[in-house]
Amino acid sequence: MANKNIVKFKTVIDKNTFYFYNPVFQEKYESYINSLNETLLVLKNQVETQGLKKEIFENLLNEKENGLRALLALTGFANESLKRLITVLRVADNKELSKVLYKDRWTAEIDGKDISEWGDVKITKLIRDNSYFRKGIVNLFFEGSTIPFLAQTLPLFELKKLSISKLKFEVPAMIDTLVRYKEKGSYSGKAENNPEVLIASLIEESNLTFQKGDLTELFKRERVAKRTMDFIIPDKNNPKVIIESSFLVTTSSGQGDKSKTEGSIKKLISKYYPKAKFIGFVDGIGWYVRKGDLMRMVSAYDDVFTFHKDEIERFKQFLKKECKR
């Protein structure tokens, strides 16, 4: 048996390919990359000879199969980020934004209902069939950074991608696109960019202590239903405030399960810690568009906060009041 294992071991070592790749796929994908490159070179030439005109970019989206992908590559805007932003645009009630994007010509009023995120097929079809949607997308990249609503809503890292300089193919703007592509993963993964880090800093600023983990009584008496809590102030043995954080930028069926779970936890906290306040930080477009799940979610908490600056101030006052008892 030992000899067989040595043979198998040597097979992996001696016949290791180091990197797997499918030659057929590689060729096909390289053709796609070349197509984007050529499309952008033609676009650059048009901008240089004709000047920066919205019509050039509208034609790009209308006439080129990968026109939108080329525009995203030029600006460094990720496809997933665009889909998320389109969801925000659909639910936002802002007159200036609606006018710039011709919103009434390509989307129906939401009327408070849950909405689902549009996929690539839906967006591609709208670009092909609806000239106002094309114009709206182009206006987004031309004028988006000047609209106060977007300036206040989009993270600066993303807002900077909506730049006229990028559409002009200016070298500093192209370098900016390269750097943002390279650093996107690092930016997303930074602890400082985590909502829970902000909550922790707010608690510490209030000169309070906190712990994370299982509540003592739930751990001892409710082993099946026990849950790890995000923040327990001041500690697990004598909690005055228990905080759960849920910031969602995407929608998923798991949101319904999460809202039901929080309701069950609320009952247990009321049973074992009747004097403690169970609060939630619930924020993000993922909750905004799933209003049914959101209603169940907020019903589980004694109070709910978002990461809006007004709500952060209210949270500070809440801590002062509750933790002086």
Buried (B, 14 or more C-beta within 10 A) or exposed (E): EEEEEEEEEEEEEEEEEEEEEEEEEEEEEEEEEEBBEEBBEEBBEBBEEEEBBBEBBBBBBEEBEBBBBBBBBBBBBBEEBBBBBBBBBBEBEBEEBBEBBBBEEBBEEBEEEEBEBBEEEEBBEBBBEBBBBBBBBBBBBBBBBEBEBBEEBBEEBBBBBBBBBBBBBEEEBBEBBEEBEEEBEEBEEEEEEBBBEBBBEBBEEBEBEBBEEBBBBBBEEBEEEBBEBBBBBBEBEEBBBBBBBBBBBBBEEEBBEBBBBBBEBBEBBEEBBEEBBBBBBBBBBBBBBBBEBBEBBBEBBBBBBBBEEEBBEBBBEBBEEBBEE
